[in-house]
Amino acid sequence: MMSRITTCRCTFGNTVIHALMLGALIGACPPSYGHAQTLSPPTAEPPESISLNQPLFVHNQGQWPDESVHFGLSAQGIGIALYDSAIAFNMRAADSEASQLTLTFPGAHTVEPTGINLLPTRINYAVGGNGRQPRSGVPTYSGVVYSNLYNGIDLTICAGSDGLLKYEFQCEPGADPSQITFQYDGLQGSLCLDESDGSLLLDTAAGTLTDAPPVAWQTIDGLRTDIPLHYELLSNGSSYAFSLDADVDPAHPLTIDPVLEWMLYLGGFFEESASDVVADGTNAAFVVGTTSSQDFAGGINSFHGGDTDSYVAKILPSGSVEWMTYLGGNDREGASGIVLDPSGNIFVSGGTSSSDFEGRLNDLHNGADVSDAYLAKLQGNGTVEWMIYLGGSAGDGAAALAMDSSGALHLVGATYSDDFEGRINNRHSVDDTHDSFVAVVQPNGILKRMTYLGGSEHDLCTDIALDELGNAFISGWTFSKNFEGMINSPHGYQDGYIAKLDPTGTIEWVTYIGGWLIDYARAISLDDTGAIYTAGHTNSNDFDGRLNDLHGYDEGFAAKLTPSGLIDWMVYLGGDSNDTVYDMVLTDTGHMLVTGASHSEQIEGRTNTNHGQDDAFVIDVGSNGAVEWVYFMGGEAGDIGHAITLVEPKMAYVLGETRSMFFEGRLNSLDDGVLQDAFLTKVSLTPAITLTAITSCPEPGPIHIEWSNATPDGPVALIYARNEGSVIVPDGNPCACTQLDLGAQQIQLVYHGTSDAAGSGTLNANAPASACGGSLQLLDLTTCHVSNAVPVE
């Protein structure tokens, strides 16, 4: 079982974009109106669609107990530790024990690696124990160098955002490359070569790893001269060297540049979930979730206690991770909600079973294996300032978080405890059922009060919104038919509900929403008039207030209620299969943007062109309940949108989970859906750029080109290619790494200009007959968005 993946580089191969006059390239083309269909929903931004598991070389400053480890990282699901003149690869397959592969360099000097290219990302390790020390602001690098590993030879190692590890030997003039020798310990068998291409195959307990054929070159008089070479296996079966097949000019440096392609066929054990996202005034995103990985964003093998930890990460608007903080103790943690105060402090809610949570102001309320809710305050740099446990003697957990104008924190969740600290009323549920709860915590971490919500059966809060008067509005779901404060009757087996609490925490009213089967209210928001908006999912075909009919079995919904809790309208959101809504955000025009997961081929006539097992989506629901547009995101496996927040100008962050190897043009280090990563995507809420062309093809003649929805008064580039396909804008150009829907054959820049004040433009020229059969695409050089590709025909 072996396959190879190749490095995804931002190059055109041997083809370069040329800046030519339009008439010289396109000449004249023939009348036909060739315009491709355009995307009316928003456009995702591939350069800013990132995985939260990108490789970083993290300096060991005591967060890992082995002092001989200088740097650590994770690439393609493999934990990597860098020692003096040695590298350890820690792997685990889905059905095997962990295994370690160690690479040493016989005959080399003892050299400590040095970080190169310091990155803005800083990592905080909030939990110690077992020899680990809590550390804040641990630096990260894009690579390391072993200087003078052999006489006159440096070894440089780096990793790209695709998770592929790359190493390079740089030989000074006169240095002897035959010094370089590799020794692997921990193999399951002998090294062997792939006769088809000369790749090196390493048989490990976790699967077969592939080292691509080596490449060597010298730069002489400004020109690159390739030096043919191959791997040479040594007699012990676990060592190899390079064998050069041509003479090297000793007066010039030599570079040997293999690419390690780490791919485990049996999968791995890493998994992340995503819970919530919020943005600050600079449009930076703050995300929270839960991880069971030992190597999330800088770990090696060590893990900060229990089965899972919470994590908090700050993502800059450009898509780079500034810092990431683990939250937890010696047991299990999960994060659920996040808010920011005006000073940039961060508050995170969740659940924990750890008694030694860093920064705690009080003690865990119950024994082992029973969770408390928690609230943690972090400074703007990710350092934990304080944390409090919330709960009673049974299980408790927080689901969402909001902040009022005074800075007080309002948490909602579920509890089995009769003795929840700070309670102002009694628990409604009996035996082994849970109540919803709403707790208010002062800005200094002191619990102010707690209110039970519910009836005699299971009840759960999912989200909370606050108005300017201090009233709290809660969404959730319930099995109870006797919910305290109810103003209408239950509809079915399980209903969604909306509850209003006054500023003292007293229940003012509760309204059931739903139909005769199962309904979930997942999210809630308020507009300036006091109207209430909620979203979730249902399989009830008789949902109260519906504007349309159920399309499939399980379907998302969006609904609007009056300030007094009466349903105004409700709309089903889905197709012929299962569709789920997890979160929503309200725009200033009264539109609801909802996100979730869909297994349907179509929603409201919009075809899902990704369609893996499930795909994430964003749906725009107008103020009257009409669906404005549907936008799908995802790949070949399962993708879920869990949270959404607005950023300016006209952007949204969508946070979720993915098992797809390909998501918005990037390659994840996922193995056949075994792993699950968190993802963050920046989505534009503006219409897609539209390009049209009227030609004279197949005869030479005039060509008329129009575009719209580009950046007002912004620069644009019109690009032509002879064949179809896809190509990546190379490094050194504006919008480097942007994917174009054009092939690489005869690709050329044919026009560079500026859009008008409306973001539109026109171009008239003559085109030769030889231009017919190609395609055009417009690139917005401000946003790096691209238009539809238009055939020249």
C-alpha positions in Angstrom: 0.0 0.0 0.0 1.9 3.0 -1.2 1.2 6.2 -3.0 2.9 9.5 -3.4 1.8 13.1 -3.3 3.8 15.8 -4.9 4.6 19.2 -3.5 2.0 21.9 -4.6 4.2 24.8 -5.7 3.2 28.2 -6.9 4.7 27.9 -10.3 3.7 27.7 -13.9 6.3 25.0 -14.7 8.3 26.3 -17.7 5.8 29.0 -18.7 6.0 32.6 -17.6 3.4 35.4 -17.8 4.4 37.9 -20.5 3.1 41.5 -20.6 2.2 42.0 -24.3 0.0 44.4 -26.1 -3.6 43.3 -26.4 -3.7 43.5 -30.2 -0.5 41.5 -30.6 -2.0 38.6 -28.7 -5.7 38.5 -29.2 -5.9 40.5 -32.4 -9.4 40.2 -33.8 -12.2 37.7 -33.0 -15.6 36.9 -34.3 -19.1 37.8 -33.2 -20.5 35.5 -30.6 -21.5 36.3 -27.1 -19.3 34.0 -25.0 -20.0 34.5 -21.3 -19.8 31.9 -18.6 -22.3 31.6 -15.8 -21.4 33.6 -12.7 -21.7 32.8 -9.0 -24.2 35.1 -7.4 -23.4 34.0 -3.8 -20.2 35.1 -2.1 -16.7 34.0 -3.2 -14.3 32.2 -0.9 -10.8 33.6 -0.8 -8.3 30.7 -1.4 -5.3 32.6 -0.1 -7.0 33.2 3.2 -8.6 29.7 3.6 -6.3 28.0 6.1 -5.9 24.9 8.1 -5.4 25.3 11.8 -2.8 22.5 11.6 -0.1 24.2 9.5 3.5 23.1 10.2 5.5 25.4 12.5 9.0 24.8 13.8 8.4 25.5 17.5 11.4 26.3 19.7 11.6 24.2 22.9 11.7 26.5 25.9 10.7 24.0 28.5 7.2 23.2 27.3 8.6 19.7 26.4 10.4 17.8 29.1 13.2 16.4 26.9 15.8 19.2 26.9 17.7 17.6 24.1 14.8 18.4 21.7 15.5 21.8 20.2 12.6 22.2 17.9 9.3 20.3 17.2 6.7 20.4 14.5 4.0 18.3 12.9 3.9 17.7 9.1 1.5 15.4 7.3 0.3 14.0 10.6 3.8 13.0 11.8 5.3 14.5 15.0 8.9 15.6 14.3 11.6 16.3 17.0 14.9 17.9 16.0 18.0 17.0 18.1 21.7 17.7 17.7 22.5 16.2 14.3 19.4 13.9 14.5 15.7 14.0 13.6 13.0 11.7 15.2 9.7 11.0 13.3 6.9 9.9 15.6 4.0 8.2 13.8 0.9 6.3 14.7 -1.5 4.5 12.4 -5.2 3.9 13.1 -4.7 0.3 14.0 -1.2 0.2 15.4 1.0 1.4 18.3 3.0 4.5 18.0 6.3 4.0 16.2 9.4 6.2 16.0 11.9 6.5 13.1 15.2 8.2 13.8 17.4 9.8 11.2 21.1 10.4 11.9 24.0 11.4 9.8 27.1 9.1 10.3 30.3 11.0 10.2 28.7 14.4 10.8 29.7 17.0 13.3 27.5 17.5 16.4 25.4 20.5 15.4 22.5 22.2 17.1 19.7 23.3 14.7 19.0 27.1 14.5 15.7 28.6 13.6 15.4 30.5 10.3 12.7 33.0 9.3 11.0 34.0 12.6 7.2 33.9 12.1 4.6 36.2 13.8 2.9 33.1 15.3 3.5 32.7 19.1 2.3 29.6 21.0 1.3 29.6 24.7 1.4 26.4 26.8 -0.8 27.0 29.8 -0.6 23.5 31.3 2.4 22.0 32.9 3.1 18.7 34.7 5.1 15.6 33.9 8.3 17.7 33.4 6.5 20.2 31.2 6.6 23.9 32.1 3.9 26.4 31.2 5.3 28.9 28.7 4.0 32.0 27.0 5.0 33.5 23.6 7.0 30.5 22.4 8.5 31.6 19.0 8.0 29.7 15.8 10.0 29.5 12.6 9.4 28.4 9.0 12.5 26.2 9.1 15.8 25.3 10.7 19.4 25.0 9.5 22.2 22.6 10.7 25.2 24.7 9.8 28.4 22.9 8.8 26.8 19.5 9.5 29.6 18.1 7.3 32.7 20.0 6.3 31.4 22.9 4.1 27.9 21.5 4.0 24.7 23.0 5.6 21.4 21.1 6.0 18.2 23.3 5.8 14.8 21.9 6.6 11.5 23.7 6.0 7.8 22.8 5.7 5.1 24.4 3.6 1.4 25.1 4.4 0.6 21.9 2.5 2.3 19.9 5.3 5.2 18.6 3.2 8.7 18.5 4.6 11.6 19.7 2.5 15.3 19.4 3.1 18.2 20.9 1.2 22.0 20.4 1.4 24.1 23.4 0.4 27.7 22.6 -0.4 30.3 25.3 -0.4 32.8 25.4 -3.3 35.1 22.5 -3.0 33.0 20.6 -0.4 32.7 16.9 -1.0 29.1 15.7 -1.2 30.1 12.1 -0.7 30.4 12.9 3.0 26.6 13.0 3.3 25.2 9.7 4.6 21.7 8.9 6.1 21.1 6.3 8.7 17.5 5.3 9.7 16.7 3.4 12.9 13.3 1.9 13.5 12.5 0.6 10.1 10.4 -2.6 9.7 12.5 -3.8 6.8 15.4 -2.8 4.6 15.4 0.4 2.5 14.5 -0.1 -1.1 14.2 2.0 -4.3 11.2 2.4 -6.6 12.6 1.3 -10.0 10.1 3.4 -11.9 11.4 6.7 -10.7 14.2 6.2 -8.2 12.2 7.2 -5.1 13.4 5.9 -1.8 10.8 3.7 0.1 10.9 3.4 3.9 8.9 0.6 5.4 7.6 1.7 8.9 5.2 0.3 11.4 2.7 3.0 10.4 3.0 2.5 6.7 5.3 3.2 3.7 6.9 6.6 3.5 8.3 8.0 0.2 11.3 10.2 -0.3 11.1 11.6 -3.8 14.1 11.3 -6.2 16.9 13.8 -5.3 17.7 16.9 -7.4 21.1 18.7 -7.5 22.3 21.8 -9.3 25.0 24.4 -9.5 24.5 28.1 -10.3 27.3 29.1 -12.7 27.4 32.6 -14.3 23.8 33.1 -13.2 22.5 30.0 -14.9 21.3 26.9 -13.1 23.1 23.7 -14.2 21.4 20.5 -13.1 23.6 17.7 -11.9 22.2 14.2 -12.3 22.3 12.0 -9.2 20.5 9.1 -7.5 20.2 7.4 -4.1 22.7 4.7 -3.4 21.7 2.1 -0.8 24.5 0.9 1.6 25.1 -2.7 2.6 23.5 -2.5 6.1 20.0 -2.0 4.6 19.2 1.1 6.7 21.7 3.6 5.3 22.0 5.4 2.0 24.0 8.2 0.3 23.9 10.3 -2.8 25.7 9.2 -5.9 26.4 12.0 -8.5 26.3 10.9 -12.1 28.3 13.8 -13.4 31.3 15.9 -12.4 30.8 18.9 -10.2 32.5 22.2 -10.8 34.5 22.6 -7.6 34.6 26.4 -8.0 30.9 26.8 -7.4 28.4 25.8 -4.7 26.3 22.7 -5.1 22.7 22.3 -3.9 21.1 18.9 -3.3 17.3 19.3 -2.9 15.1 16.3 -2.3 11.5 16.6 -1.2 10.1 14.4 1.5 6.5 13.4 0.8 5.1 12.2 4.1 1.9 10.2 3.6 0.5 7.5 5.9 -1.9 5.1 4.3 -3.3 3.8 7.5 -4.2 7.2 8.9 -3.4 8.9 12.2 -4.9 9.8 15.5 -5.2 13.6 15.3 -8.6 15.2 15.6 -9.9 18.7 16.2 -13.4 20.1 16.6 -14.4 23.8 16.1 -16.9 25.6 18.3 -17.0 29.4 17.9 -15.4 32.4 16.2 -15.4 36.1 16.9 -13.6 39.0 15.2 -12.0 42.1 16.7 -11.8 45.7 15.3 -8.7 44.8 13.2 -10.6 41.9 11.5 -8.5 39.3 13.3 -10.3 36.1 14.1 -10.3 34.4 17.4 -11.4 30.7 17.3 -12.0 28.1 20.0 -12.5 24.4 19.9 -11.4 21.0 21.3 -8.4 18.9 20.3 -7.2 15.4 21.1 -4.0 15.8 19.0 -0.6 15.5 20.7 0.8 17.8 18.0 -1.6 20.6 17.5 0.3 23.7 16.4 3.7 22.9 17.8 3.4 19.7 19.9 5.6 16.7 19.5 4.4 13.7 21.5 3.6 15.4 24.8 -0.1 16.2 25.5 -1.5 18.6 28.1 -3.6 16.1 30.1 -6.5 13.8 29.6 -8.3 12.9 26.4 -8.8 16.4 25.1 -7.7 20.0 25.6 -9.4 23.3 24.7 -7.6 25.6 22.3 -7.8 29.3 21.5 -6.1 30.7 18.4 -5.8 34.2 17.0 -5.8 34.4 13.2 -4.7 37.6 11.4 -6.8 38.9 8.5 -4.1 37.7 6.1 -4.7 34.1 7.3 -1.6 33.6 9.4 -1.8 32.2 12.9 -0.4 34.8 15.4 -0.7 32.6 18.5 -2.4 29.5 19.8 -3.0 28.6 23.5 -3.9 25.3 25.0 -6.4 25.4 27.9 -6.7 22.6 30.3 -5.4 20.4 33.1 -4.9 16.8 33.9 -8.3 15.6 32.6 -10.7 16.4 29.8 -11.6 19.9 28.4 -13.8 21.3 25.7 -14.4 24.9 24.6 -17.8 26.2 23.4 -17.9 30.0 23.2 -15.8 33.1 23.0 -16.3 36.9 23.4 -13.9 39.9 23.4 -14.1 42.9 25.6 -13.3 46.5 24.4 -9.8 46.2 25.8 -9.0 43.1 23.7 -9.3 40.6 26.6 -10.7 37.2 25.6 -13.3 35.2 27.5 -13.8 31.5 26.8 -16.5 29.1 28.0 -16.6 25.3 28.1 -16.5 22.2 30.2 -13.8 20.6 32.2 -13.1 17.6 34.4 -9.6 18.8 35.5 -9.0 19.9 39.1 -5.8 21.7 38.2 -6.9 24.1 35.5 -4.3 26.9 35.4 -5.4 30.3 36.8 -8.3 28.9 38.7 -10.0 31.2 41.3 -12.0 28.4 42.9 -12.1 24.6 43.1 -13.9 21.9 41.0 -17.3 21.4 42.4 -17.5 17.6 41.9 -15.3 14.5 41.8 -13.4 12.8 39.0 -15.1 12.0 35.7 -17.8 14.6 36.3 -17.5 17.9 34.6 -18.0 21.5 35.6 -18.7 24.4 33.3 -15.8 26.9 33.2 -15.1 30.5 32.2 -11.6 31.6 31.5 -10.1 35.1 30.9 -7.1 35.5 28.6 -5.1 38.6 27.9 -4.8 39.8 24.3 -1.6 37.8 23.8 -3.2 34.5 24.8 -1.9 34.3 28.3 -4.4 32.9 30.9 -5.3 35.6 33.5 -8.0 33.6 35.5 -10.4 30.8 35.3 -13.5 29.8 37.4 -15.4 26.6 37.8 -19.2 26.8 37.6 -21.5 24.1 38.7 -22.6 21.8 41.4 -22.1 18.2 42.6 -23.2 16.6 39.3 -22.3 17.2 35.7 -22.4 20.7 34.2 -21.2 22.2 30.9 -21.4 25.6 29.1 -22.6 25.9 25.5 -22.4 29.6 24.7 -21.3 32.9 26.0 -22.3 36.6 25.7 -21.2 39.9 27.2 -23.4 42.8 28.3 -22.6 46.5 28.3 -21.2 46.4 31.8 -18.7 43.7 30.9 -20.6 40.9 32.8 -20.5 37.5 31.2 -23.6 35.5 30.5 -23.1 31.7 30.1 -25.7 29.1 29.0 -25.5 25.4 29.1 -26.9 22.3 30.7 -26.7 20.9 34.3 -27.6 17.8 36.3 -26.8 19.5 39.6 -29.5 20.4 42.1 -27.0 22.6 44.0 -25.5 24.8 41.3 -23.7 27.6 43.0 -25.4 31.0 42.9 -28.8 29.6 41.9 -31.9 31.8 42.4 -34.5 29.1 41.7 -34.7 25.3 41.8 -33.9 22.7 39.3 -36.9 21.5 37.3 -35.7 18.2 35.9 -35.9 15.0 37.8 -33.7 11.8 38.1 -31.2 11.6 35.3 -32.4 14.5 33.2 -30.7 17.9 32.8 -32.0 21.5 33.0 -30.8 24.4 31.0 -29.0 27.1 32.9 -28.1 30.8 32.6 -25.2 32.1 34.8 -24.0 35.7 35.1 -20.3 36.3 36.0 -18.9 39.7 36.9 -15.9 41.0 34.9 -13.6 40.0 37.8 -14.6 36.4 37.7 -17.1 36.4 40.6 -20.3 34.5 40.1 -23.3 36.8 40.4 -26.3 34.5 39.9 -27.6 31.4 38.1 -31.1 30.5 36.8 -32.4 27.1 36.0 -34.5 26.8 32.8 -36.7 23.9 31.9 -39.3 21.4 32.9 -39.4 17.8 34.2 -37.5 16.3 31.1 -34.3 17.0 29.3 -33.7 20.7 28.5 -30.6 22.3 26.9 -29.5 25.8 26.1 -27.6 26.4 22.8 -27.1 30.2 22.4 -27.8 33.6 24.1 -28.4 37.1 22.9 -28.7 40.3 25.1 -30.6 43.5 24.4 -29.6 47.0 25.6 -31.9 46.8 28.6 -30.2 43.7 30.0 -32.8 41.2 29.0 -31.4 37.8 27.9 -32.9 35.7 25.1 -32.0 32.0 25.1 -32.3 29.4 22.3 -32.4 25.6 22.9 -34.3 22.4 22.7 -36.5 20.5 25.2 -38.4 17.3 25.8 -40.4 18.9 28.6 -44.1 19.6 28.2 -44.2 21.8 31.3 -41.4 24.3 30.7 -41.6 27.1 33.3 -42.9 30.3 31.8 -44.3 28.8 28.6 -46.8 31.0 26.7 -47.9 28.3 24.2 -48.2 24.5 24.0 -45.6 21.9 23.0 -45.8 20.9 19.3 -44.2 17.4 19.3 -41.7 14.9 20.6 -38.9 17.4 21.0 -39.3 21.2 20.5 -37.0 24.1 20.0 -37.6 26.9 22.5 -36.9 30.6 22.9 -36.8 32.0 26.5 -36.7 35.6 27.8 -35.1 36.4 31.1 -35.4 39.9 32.6 -32.3 41.8 34.0 -32.6 40.1 37.4 -32.5 36.6 35.8 -36.2 35.9 36.3 -38.0 33.9 33.6 -40.4 36.3 31.8 -41.7 33.9 29.1 -40.8 30.7 27.1 -42.2 29.9 23.7 -42.0 26.5 22.0 -41.1 26.4 18.3 -41.4 23.5 15.9 -43.8 20.8 14.8 -44.8 17.3 15.6 -41.4 15.6 15.4 -37.9 16.7 16.5 -36.8 20.4 16.4 -33.5 22.1 17.5 -33.0 25.8 17.9 -29.3 26.3 17.6 -28.6 30.0 17.4 -30.3 33.3 18.3 -29.9 37.0 17.5 -31.8 40.3 17.9 -32.3 43.3 15.7 -32.7 47.0 16.7 -36.5 46.7 16.9 -36.3 43.8 19.4 -37.3 41.1 16.8 -35.8 37.7 17.5 -34.1 35.6 14.9 -33.3 31.9 15.4 -32.0 29.0 13.3 -31.5 25.3 13.7 -32.8 22.1 12.1 -36.0 20.0 12.1 -37.7 17.0 10.6 -41.2 18.3 11.3 -43.2 19.0 8.2 -45.8 21.2 10.0 -43.4 23.7 11.6 -45.5 26.7 12.9 -45.3 29.8 10.7 -43.7 28.0 7.7 -43.4 29.9 4.4 -42.5 26.8 2.4 -42.5 23.0 2.6 -40.1 20.5 3.9 -37.8 19.3 1.1 -36.2 16.2 2.7 -36.2 14.3 6.0 -33.9 16.5 8.2 -33.7 20.1 7.2 -32.3 23.4 8.4 -34.6 26.3 9.2 -34.5 30.0 9.9 -37.3 31.8 11.8 -38.2 35.3 12.9 -40.2 36.0 16.1 -41.8 39.2 17.4 -40.3 40.8 20.6 -43.1 39.1 22.6 -42.1 35.6 21.4 -44.8 35.0 18.7 -43.6 33.4 15.5 -43.6 35.8 12.5 -42.3 33.4 9.8 -40.2 30.3 9.4 -38.4 29.0 6.2 -37.1 25.5 5.6 -33.5 25.4 4.3 -32.4 22.3 2.6 -32.7 19.8 -0.3 -33.6 16.2 -0.8 -31.2 14.8 1.8 -30.1 15.8 5.3 -29.2 19.4 6.0 -28.3 20.9 9.4 -27.9 24.5 10.5 -25.5 25.1 13.4 -25.1 28.9 13.6 -26.3 32.2 12.2 -25.4 35.9 12.3 -27.6 38.9 11.6 -26.5 41.6 9.2 -27.4 45.3 9.6 -29.9 44.9 6.7 -31.9 42.2 8.6 -30.5 39.3 6.6 -29.6 36.0 8.3 -26.4 34.3 7.3 -26.6 30.7 8.4 -24.0 28.0 8.2 -24.1 24.2 8.7 -23.7 21.0 6.7 -25.6 19.6 3.8 -25.8 16.2 2.1 -28.1 17.5 -0.6 -27.3 17.8 -4.2 -29.2 21.1 -4.3 -30.6 23.7 -1.9 -33.3 26.1 -3.3 -32.1 25.3 -6.9 -28.5 26.0 -6.1 -26.4 23.0 -7.2 -23.6 21.7 -4.8 -20.6 21.4 -7.1 -18.4 20.2 -4.3 -20.6 17.5 -2.9 -18.5 15.2 -0.7 -20.1 13.2 2.1 -21.3 16.5 3.5 -20.4 20.1 2.6 -20.3 23.2 4.6 -22.5 26.1 3.4 -23.5 29.7 3.9 -27.1 30.7 3.1 -28.4 34.2 2.9 -32.0 34.5 4.2 -33.6 37.9 3.4 -35.5 40.0 5.9 -38.8 38.5 4.5 -37.6 34.9 4.8 -36.7 34.5 1.1 -33.5 32.7 0.3 -31.2 35.1 -1.5 -28.2 32.8 -2.3 -26.6 29.5 -1.2 -22.8 29.0 -1.2 -21.2 25.6 -0.7 -17.7 24.9 0.7 -15.9 21.7 1.0 -14.2 18.8 -0.7 -14.5 15.1 -1.3 -15.2 14.1 2.3 -17.1 15.5 5.3 -17.2 19.2 5.9 -19.3 21.1 8.5 -19.7 24.8 9.2 -20.1 25.3 12.9 -19.8 29.1 13.5 -20.0 32.3 11.5 -19.2 35.9 12.3 -19.1 39.1 10.3 -16.0 41.2 9.6 -15.7 44.4 7.6 -15.9 45.2 4.8 -18.5 42.8 3.7 -16.7 39.7 4.8 -17.5 36.7 7.0 -15.4 34.1 8.8 -16.7 30.6 8.8 -15.3 28.1 11.3 -15.8 24.4 11.0 -14.5 20.9 10.7 -13.3 19.0 7.6 -12.1 15.5 6.7 -11.5 16.5 3.0 -8.0 16.5 1.6 -8.9 19.3 -0.8 -10.7 22.4 0.6 -10.9 25.7 -1.3 -7.8 24.9 -3.4 -5.5 23.6 -0.6 -4.2 20.2 0.2 -4.7 19.1 3.8 -2.6 16.4 5.5 -5.7 14.1 5.8 -5.6 10.4 5.0 -8.8 9.1 3.4 -11.0 10.9 5.9 -9.4 9.3 8.9 -8.4 12.7 10.4 -10.4 15.8 11.2 -9.0 19.3 11.1 -10.6 22.5 12.1 -10.8 25.1 9.3 -11.2 28.8 9.0 -12.4 30.3 5.8 -12.7 34.0 5.0 -15.7 34.5 2.7 -16.6 37.6 0.7 -20.2 38.7 0.8 -19.9 40.8 -2.4 -21.1 39.4 -5.8 -18.5 37.5 -7.8 -16.6 39.3 -10.6 -18.4 39.0 -13.9 -16.6 38.9 -17.2 -18.2 38.8 -20.7 -16.7 38.9 -24.2 -18.2 39.5 -27.7 -15.9 38.2 -30.4 -15.7 37.7 -34.2 -14.4 34.2 -34.0 -13.4 32.2 -36.0 -12.5 35.2 -38.1 -10.2 38.0 -37.0 -11.9 41.1 -35.9 -13.0 43.3 -33.0 -13.4 41.9 -29.5 -15.5 43.7 -26.8 -14.9 42.8 -23.2 -16.8 43.9 -20.1 -16.4 43.2 -16.4 -18.3 44.2 -13.2 -18.1 43.7 -9.4 -14.4 44.3 -9.2 -12.8 46.7 -6.6 -13.9 50.3 -7.4 -11.1 52.3 -8.9 -8.9 49.2 -8.4 -6.2 47.6 -10.6 -7.1 44.5 -12.7 -5.3 42.1 -14.9 -6.8 40.3 -17.9 -5.2 37.0 -18.5 -5.4 34.7 -21.6 -4.6 31.0 -22.0 -4.8 28.7 -24.9 -6.1 25.7 -23.1 -8.4 24.8 -20.2 -7.3 23.6 -16.7 -6.1 25.4 -13.6 -2.9 27.2 -12.8 -1.4 29.0 -9.8 0.0 32.6 -10.0 3.7 32.2 -9.2 5.7 33.9 -6.4 6.9 37.3 -7.2 3.7 38.4 -8.8 0.7 40.3 -7.4 -1.8 37.8 -5.9 0.8 35.0 -5.8 -0.7 31.5 -5.2 -4.2 32.5 -6.5 -5.7 29.7 -8.6 -6.9 30.6 -12.1 -9.3 28.5 -14.1 -7.0 28.6 -17.1 -4.5 26.1 -18.4 -0.7 26.7 -18.5 -0.4 26.6 -22.3 0.5 30.0 -23.8 -0.8 31.8 -20.7 -0.1 35.5 -20.9 -1.1 38.8 -19.4 -2.8 40.8 -22.1 -4.1 43.8 -20.3 -3.4 45.7 -17.1 -5.8 48.5 -16.2 -8.2 50.0 -13.6 -11.9 49.5 -12.9 -14.2 52.5 -12.7 -15.8 53.9 -9.6 -18.5 51.2 -9.8 -15.9 48.3 -10.1 -16.7 47.9 -13.8 -14.8 48.3 -17.0 -14.8 47.8 -20.8 -12.1 47.0 -23.3 -12.2 47.1 -27.1 -9.5 45.7 -29.3 -8.8 43.7 -32.4 -8.0 40.0 -32.1 -6.3 37.6 -34.6 -8.0 34.3 -35.6 -5.2 32.5 -33.7 -6.7 33.8 -30.4 -10.0 31.9 -31.0 -10.3 28.7 -28.9 -8.6 30.2 -25.9 -10.0 31.6 -22.6 -9.9 34.9 -20.7 -10.1 35.5 -17.0 -10.0 38.8 -15.0 -7.9 39.0 -11.8 -8.7 41.7 -9.2 -5.3 42.8 -8.0 -6.7 44.4 -4.8 -8.7 41.4 -3.5 -7.1 38.6 -5.6 -10.6 37.5 -6.6 -11.0 36.1 -10.1 -13.9 36.3 -12.5 -15.5 33.5 -14.4 -13.4 32.1 -17.3 -14.8 33.2 -20.7 -14.1 31.2 -23.9 -12.9 33.2 -26.9 -15.2 31.8 -29.5 
